Amino acid sequence: MRTATGWHKRLASAAFSALVLVTAGASGSARAATDEPARALADVGNAVYLPNVTKMLGGEDGWQTPFIVQNVGGTSTLVHLAFYSFADGTLVKTRVVPALDPGKSFFHDPNGDADLAAGGQYSVVIRSSASPVVALVNQHQNVRTSNGQAALSYQGLSQGSRTMYAPFFTNVEGQWLTTLVVQNLGMRPADVTLTFQPHVLGGTVVISRTIEPGRSSAIDPRYEPQLARGVLYGVTLRATQPIGVVVNGHWGLPRLLTGSGFSYNAAPANDRPTSFLPYIAKNAGSRSTSLYVQNSATRDITPRVLLCPLNDSLCAGGLNRSAPRPIPPGGVWDLSLNASDIPDGEYSVYSYSDEGE
């Protein structure tokens, strides 16, 4: 998860969200579903996918997403970029960087690109011919004005899965608003089913999308009447092609005075019973964490976490906590540190299921 470090004081004091995915282990687990067409080809070349790229989205000083591409291999490579419109899926623009040397980067600024329409939203597919590349997308709003400035970032995706998990998705009036963008990383059209499961009580909501290769589709809860306001959801996505997902969170829209937010990539299905989180906090320099643990198994599990005080290399002062009840498949355990008996401080986290001990 990445946050708007320059403008995140409200985020830190409200819910500095940590997102963890816990699985059930080999027995009865959700198996990995990564597909070869979406994987990076080591020492040869690869494809990187950017689900959400915008130009002046929401106005002249609206959301913009400059991005950087770096050659992380040992050979100079040709890099090809394709931009697809959210509106109708058409290929709007291509760009070729003929020779990107090892370790070197190039920058693309949609706001300075005359071929992209103001107010437009795009998915991007980056293909490298001879060496693997990586990409970072910076998302900015209100750069020219002091009110409502916000910045998020996410990493370009080099592989996908047919099953993905997003633990935190909501629309709380005057607080958190999240939007979800899913991109088809496969070679054929993808039928995508999104299941929204409330963290606590309420019925599940199912939304479907069909997405062409390389294209993206967005879920904005403000325009999905099935999704209730004020409800926290965990999202399970299942698709007929490998997909990648980015979730963007914004605090206080539309009356944003001081921007804050976060961005995270959804987690692919896997059969590992453990997860690691380097940092969470409770009342540490105004920072407090809400931790969300999602069950990606095919049966109920009771996840557990071990909190190790920072700089305690042996975790001698570690604290064990368990979910109060079994969590169903796709369900989420909320662990708000401020509402717990955990002492103030900073911790790293090791989480595991009841089969992963």
VEXDREN-2710 file (C-alpha; in Angstrom, 1 decimal):
% VEXDREN-2710
k/r/px/py/pz
1/MET/0.0/0.0/0.0
2/ARG/1.2/3.4/-0.8
3/THR/0.0/6.6/0.8
4/ALA/0.1/10.3/0.0
5/THR/3.1/11.0/2.3
6/GLY/3.0/14.8/1.7
7/TRP/-0.7/15.2/2.6
8/HIS/-1.6/12.2/4.7
9/LYS/-2.1/13.6/8.2
10/ARG/-5.8/13.0/8.1
11/LEU/-5.3/9.5/6.7
12/ALA/-2.8/8.8/9.5
13/SER/-5.1/9.9/12.3
14/ALA/-8.2/8.3/10.8
15/ALA/-7.1/4.9/9.5
16/PHE/-3.6/4.2/8.2
17/SER/-4.8/1.1/6.4
18/ALA/-2.7/-2.0/6.3
19/LEU/-4.0/-4.8/4.1
20/VAL/-3.0/-8.4/4.6
21/LEU/-4.1/-11.5/2.7
22/VAL/-4.2/-14.8/4.7
23/THR/-4.7/-18.2/3.1
24/ALA/-5.5/-21.6/4.6
25/GLY/-2.5/-23.5/3.5
26/ALA/-2.2/-26.5/1.1
27/SER/-5.2/-28.4/2.4
28/GLY/-8.4/-26.9/1.1
29/SER/-6.7/-23.8/-0.2
30/ALA/-7.3/-21.5/-3.1
31/ARG/-4.6/-22.6/-5.6
32/ALA/-2.4/-20.1/-7.5
33/ALA/-3.9/-19.1/-10.8
34/THR/-1.1/-17.2/-12.5
35/ASP/-1.0/-17.4/-16.3
36/GLU/2.0/-17.5/-18.6
37/PRO/0.9/-14.8/-21.1
38/ALA/0.9/-12.2/-18.3
39/ARG/4.3/-13.2/-16.8
40/ALA/7.5/-11.4/-17.2
41/LEU/9.9/-13.3/-19.4
42/ALA/13.3/-13.2/-17.6
43/ASP/16.3/-12.1/-19.6
44/VAL/14.2/-11.7/-22.7
45/GLY/11.5/-9.1/-22.3
46/ASN/8.2/-8.6/-20.7
47/ALA/4.9/-6.9/-20.5
48/VAL/3.9/-4.4/-17.8
49/TYR/0.3/-3.2/-17.4
50/LEU/-1.0/0.1/-16.0
51/PRO/-4.7/-0.2/-15.2
52/ASN/-5.4/3.5/-14.6
53/VAL/-3.7/6.5/-16.4
54/THR/-5.5/9.8/-16.6
55/LYS/-5.2/13.3/-18.1
56/MET/-6.9/16.2/-16.3
57/LEU/-9.6/13.9/-15.1
58/GLY/-12.2/16.1/-13.3
59/GLY/-10.9/19.4/-14.7
60/GLU/-7.8/21.2/-15.7
61/ASP/-6.3/20.6/-12.3
62/GLY/-7.8/17.2/-11.8
63/TRP/-6.2/13.8/-11.6
64/GLN/-3.1/13.3/-13.7
65/THR/-0.9/10.2/-13.7
66/PRO/2.7/10.7/-14.9
67/PHE/4.6/7.4/-15.0
68/ILE/8.2/6.2/-15.2
69/VAL/9.5/3.1/-16.9
70/GLN/12.9/1.6/-16.1
71/ASN/15.0/-1.1/-17.7
72/VAL/16.0/-3.5/-14.9
73/GLY/17.8/-6.0/-17.2
74/GLY/21.2/-6.2/-18.7
75/THR/20.4/-5.4/-22.3
76/SER/19.2/-2.4/-24.2
77/THR/15.6/-2.9/-25.2
78/LEU/12.9/-1.5/-27.4
79/VAL/9.8/-0.4/-25.4
80/HIS/6.3/-0.1/-27.0
81/LEU/3.4/1.5/-25.2
82/ALA/-0.3/1.2/-26.2
83/PHE/-3.0/3.5/-24.7
84/TYR/-6.6/2.3/-24.6
85/SER/-9.6/4.5/-23.8
86/PHE/-11.8/3.6/-20.9
87/ALA/-14.8/5.1/-22.7
88/ASP/-14.9/2.7/-25.7
89/GLY/-11.8/0.6/-25.5
90/THR/-10.3/2.0/-28.7
91/LEU/-6.5/2.2/-29.2
92/VAL/-5.9/5.9/-28.8
93/LYS/-2.1/6.2/-29.0
94/THR/1.1/4.2/-29.3
95/ARG/4.7/5.3/-28.4
96/VAL/8.0/3.6/-29.1
97/VAL/11.2/4.1/-27.2
98/PRO/13.7/2.5/-29.5
99/ALA/16.6/1.9/-27.2
100/LEU/16.3/2.0/-23.4
101/ASP/19.7/1.1/-21.9
102/PRO/20.1/-1.0/-18.7
103/GLY/19.3/0.9/-15.6
104/LYS/17.9/3.9/-17.5
105/SER/14.4/5.2/-17.2
106/PHE/12.0/7.3/-19.3
107/PHE/9.1/9.5/-18.3
108/HIS/5.6/9.9/-19.8
109/ASP/3.4/12.8/-18.8
110/PRO/-0.2/12.4/-20.0
111/ASN/-1.0/16.1/-19.3
112/GLY/1.7/17.1/-21.8
113/ASP/0.6/14.5/-24.4
114/ALA/-1.4/16.2/-27.2
115/ASP/-2.7/12.8/-28.4
116/LEU/-4.6/12.1/-25.2
117/ALA/-7.9/14.0/-24.6
118/ALA/-8.3/16.2/-21.5
119/GLY/-10.6/14.4/-19.1
120/GLY/-9.6/11.0/-20.5
121/GLN/-8.9/7.8/-18.6
122/TYR/-6.8/5.1/-20.1
123/SER/-5.3/1.7/-19.6
124/VAL/-1.7/1.2/-20.8
125/VAL/0.2/-1.9/-22.0
126/ILE/4.0/-1.7/-22.1
127/ARG/5.9/-4.3/-24.0
128/SER/9.7/-4.6/-23.8
129/SER/11.5/-6.6/-26.5
130/ALA/14.8/-7.7/-25.0
131/SER/15.0/-6.9/-21.3
132/PRO/12.6/-6.8/-18.4
133/VAL/11.2/-3.4/-17.4
134/VAL/9.3/-2.0/-14.4
135/ALA/6.9/0.9/-14.1
136/LEU/5.7/3.3/-11.4
137/VAL/2.5/5.4/-11.7
138/ASN/2.1/8.6/-9.7
139/GLN/-1.5/9.9/-9.3
140/HIS/-1.8/13.6/-8.5
141/GLN/-4.8/16.0/-8.0
142/ASN/-4.9/19.8/-7.5
143/VAL/-1.2/20.3/-8.1
144/ARG/-1.7/24.0/-8.8
145/THR/-3.9/24.8/-5.7
146/SER/-3.3/24.3/-2.0
147/ASN/-6.8/23.0/-1.2
148/GLY/-7.4/19.3/-1.8
149/GLN/-4.0/18.3/-3.0
150/ALA/-3.5/14.6/-3.0
151/ALA/-1.0/12.1/-4.3
152/LEU/-1.0/8.3/-4.6
153/SER/1.1/5.8/-6.5
154/TYR/1.0/2.2/-7.6
155/GLN/3.4/-0.2/-9.3
156/GLY/2.9/-1.5/-12.8
157/LEU/1.7/-5.1/-13.0
158/SER/3.9/-7.7/-14.7
159/GLN/1.7/-10.7/-13.9
160/GLY/-1.9/-11.4/-13.1
161/SER/-4.2/-14.1/-11.7
162/ARG/-7.7/-15.3/-12.5
163/THR/-8.6/-14.8/-8.8
164/MET/-7.8/-11.6/-7.0
165/TYR/-8.6/-10.2/-3.5
166/ALA/-9.1/-6.7/-2.3
167/PRO/-9.7/-6.5/1.5
168/PHE/-10.8/-2.8/1.7
169/PHE/-13.5/-1.2/-0.4
170/THR/-16.1/1.3/0.8
171/ASN/-18.0/4.6/0.3
172/VAL/-18.5/6.4/3.6
173/GLU/-19.9/9.9/3.3
174/GLY/-17.3/12.5/4.2
175/GLN/-14.7/9.8/4.9
176/TRP/-13.3/7.0/2.7
177/LEU/-14.3/6.6/-0.9
178/THR/-12.6/3.8/-2.8
179/THR/-12.6/3.1/-6.5
180/LEU/-11.4/-0.2/-8.1
181/VAL/-9.9/-0.6/-11.6
182/VAL/-9.5/-4.0/-13.1
183/GLN/-7.4/-4.6/-16.3
184/ASN/-7.4/-7.7/-18.5
185/LEU/-3.8/-9.0/-18.7
186/GLY/-4.7/-11.9/-21.0
187/MET/-4.9/-12.5/-24.7
188/ARG/-8.7/-13.0/-25.0
189/PRO/-11.8/-11.1/-23.6
190/ALA/-12.2/-11.6/-19.8
191/ASP/-15.5/-12.2/-18.1
192/VAL/-15.0/-10.8/-14.6
193/THR/-17.2/-11.5/-11.6
194/LEU/-16.7/-9.2/-8.5
195/THR/-18.2/-10.4/-5.2
196/PHE/-18.5/-7.8/-2.5
197/GLN/-18.8/-9.3/1.0
198/PRO/-19.5/-7.0/3.9
199/HIS/-16.9/-7.1/6.7
200/VAL/-19.6/-7.5/9.4
201/LEU/-23.3/-7.9/8.4
202/GLY/-25.3/-7.7/5.2
203/GLY/-25.8/-9.6/2.0
204/THR/-23.2/-10.0/-0.7
205/VAL/-23.3/-8.0/-3.9
206/VAL/-22.2/-9.5/-7.3
207/ILE/-21.2/-7.2/-10.2
208/SER/-20.0/-8.5/-13.6
209/ARG/-17.8/-7.0/-16.3
210/THR/-16.5/-8.1/-19.7
211/ILE/-13.2/-6.6/-20.6
212/GLU/-11.2/-6.8/-23.8
213/PRO/-7.5/-7.6/-23.7
214/GLY/-5.4/-4.8/-22.4
215/ARG/-8.4/-2.7/-21.5
216/SER/-9.7/-1.7/-18.0
217/SER/-13.0/-1.2/-16.3
218/ALA/-13.7/0.8/-13.2
219/ILE/-16.0/0.2/-10.2
220/ASP/-17.0/3.4/-8.5
221/PRO/-19.5/2.8/-5.6
222/ARG/-21.1/6.1/-6.1
223/TYR/-22.5/4.8/-9.4
224/GLU/-23.3/1.2/-8.4
225/PRO/-26.7/1.3/-6.6
226/GLN/-26.3/-2.3/-5.3
227/LEU/-23.4/-1.2/-3.1
228/ALA/-24.6/0.3/0.2
229/ARG/-23.0/3.5/1.6
230/GLY/-21.2/3.2/4.8
231/VAL/-20.5/-0.5/4.4
232/LEU/-16.9/-1.9/4.4
233/TYR/-16.5/-4.7/1.8
234/GLY/-13.9/-7.3/1.0
235/VAL/-13.9/-8.0/-2.8
236/THR/-13.2/-11.3/-4.5
237/LEU/-12.6/-11.1/-8.3
238/ARG/-12.8/-14.2/-10.5
239/ALA/-12.1/-14.0/-14.2
240/THR/-11.7/-16.2/-17.3
241/GLN/-8.3/-14.4/-18.1
242/PRO/-5.5/-13.2/-15.8
243/ILE/-6.4/-9.7/-14.4
244/GLY/-4.7/-7.0/-12.4
245/VAL/-6.4/-4.7/-10.0
246/VAL/-5.6/-1.3/-8.4
247/VAL/-7.8/0.2/-5.6
248/ASN/-7.5/3.9/-4.9
249/GLY/-8.8/5.4/-1.6
250/HIS/-9.7/9.0/-1.1
251/TRP/-10.6/10.8/2.2
252/GLY/-13.4/13.3/2.4
253/LEU/-14.4/13.6/-1.3
254/PRO/-16.0/15.7/-2.7
255/ARG/-15.4/18.4/0.0
256/LEU/-11.7/17.7/0.3
257/LEU/-9.7/20.5/2.0
258/THR/-6.5/18.7/2.8
259/GLY/-5.9/15.7/0.5
260/SER/-5.1/12.2/1.8
261/GLY/-5.4/8.8/0.3
262/PHE/-3.8/5.5/-0.5
263/SER/-3.4/3.1/-3.4
264/TYR/-2.9/-0.7/-3.3
265/ASN/-2.7/-3.6/-5.7
266/ALA/-5.1/-6.4/-5.1
267/ALA/-3.5/-9.7/-4.0
268/PRO/-3.5/-12.8/-6.3
269/ALA/-4.8/-16.2/-5.1
270/ASN/-2.1/-18.3/-3.5
271/ASP/-1.7/-21.3/-1.3
272/ARG/0.7/-19.8/1.3
273/PRO/-0.6/-19.9/4.9
274/THR/1.5/-16.9/6.0
275/SER/1.8/-13.2/5.2
276/PHE/4.2/-10.6/6.4
277/LEU/3.7/-6.9/6.9
278/PRO/6.8/-4.7/7.7
279/TYR/5.1/-1.9/9.6
280/ILE/2.0/-0.9/11.6
281/ALA/1.5/1.6/14.3
282/LYS/-0.7/2.6/17.3
283/ASN/-0.5/6.2/18.3
284/ALA/3.0/6.6/17.0
285/GLY/3.6/10.2/15.9
286/SER/-0.2/10.6/15.1
287/ARG/-0.2/7.3/13.1
288/SER/-2.5/4.5/13.9
289/THR/-3.3/1.4/11.8
290/SER/-6.4/-0.5/10.9
291/LEU/-5.4/-4.0/9.7
292/TYR/-7.6/-6.0/7.3
293/VAL/-7.0/-9.7/6.9
294/GLN/-8.9/-11.4/4.1
295/ASN/-9.5/-15.1/3.7
296/SER/-8.6/-16.4/0.3
297/ALA/-9.2/-20.1/1.2
298/THR/-12.2/-22.1/0.1
299/ARG/-13.4/-22.8/3.7
300/ASP/-13.7/-20.9/6.9
301/ILE/-10.4/-20.2/8.8
302/THR/-9.5/-18.4/12.0
303/PRO/-6.5/-16.1/11.1
304/ARG/-4.0/-15.1/13.7
305/VAL/-1.3/-12.4/13.9
306/LEU/1.9/-12.0/15.8
307/LEU/2.9/-8.4/16.4
308/CYS/6.7/-7.9/16.9
309/PRO/7.9/-4.6/18.4
310/LEU/10.1/-2.8/15.9
311/ASN/13.8/-3.4/16.4
312/ASP/13.0/-6.5/18.5
313/SER/14.9/-9.0/16.3
314/LEU/13.9/-12.0/18.3
315/CYS/10.3/-10.8/18.8
316/ALA/10.7/-11.5/22.6
317/GLY/7.9/-9.0/23.3
318/GLY/5.6/-10.3/20.6
319/LEU/1.8/-10.2/21.0
320/ASN/-0.5/-12.8/19.6
321/ARG/-4.0/-12.0/18.5
322/SER/-6.7/-14.2/16.9
323/ALA/-9.9/-13.3/15.0
324/PRO/-12.8/-13.6/17.4
325/ARG/-14.6/-16.1/15.1
326/PRO/-13.9/-18.1/11.9
327/ILE/-13.8/-16.0/8.8
328/PRO/-15.7/-17.3/5.7
329/PRO/-14.1/-17.5/2.3
330/GLY/-13.7/-13.9/1.0
331/GLY/-14.5/-12.5/4.4
332/VAL/-12.3/-9.9/6.2
333/TRP/-11.2/-9.6/9.8
334/ASP/-10.9/-6.0/10.9
335/LEU/-8.2/-5.4/13.6
336/SER/-8.2/-1.7/14.5
337/LEU/-5.3/-1.1/16.8
338/ASN/-6.9/2.0/18.4
339/ALA/-9.9/-0.2/19.5
340/SER/-7.7/-3.0/20.8
341/ASP/-5.7/-3.6/24.0
342/ILE/-2.4/-3.5/22.1
343/PRO/0.1/-1.1/23.7
344/ASP/1.1/2.1/21.8
345/GLY/4.1/1.6/19.6
346/GLU/5.3/0.4/16.2
347/TYR/5.3/-3.2/15.1
348/SER/6.0/-5.6/12.3
349/VAL/3.4/-8.3/11.6
350/TYR/3.5/-12.0/10.9
351/SER/0.0/-13.4/10.1
352/TYR/-1.0/-17.0/9.7
353/SER/-4.1/-19.2/9.5
354/ASP/-5.0/-22.0/11.9
355/GLU/-3.4/-24.5/9.5
356/GLY/-0.2/-22.5/9.1
357/GLU/1.2/-22.8/12.6
END
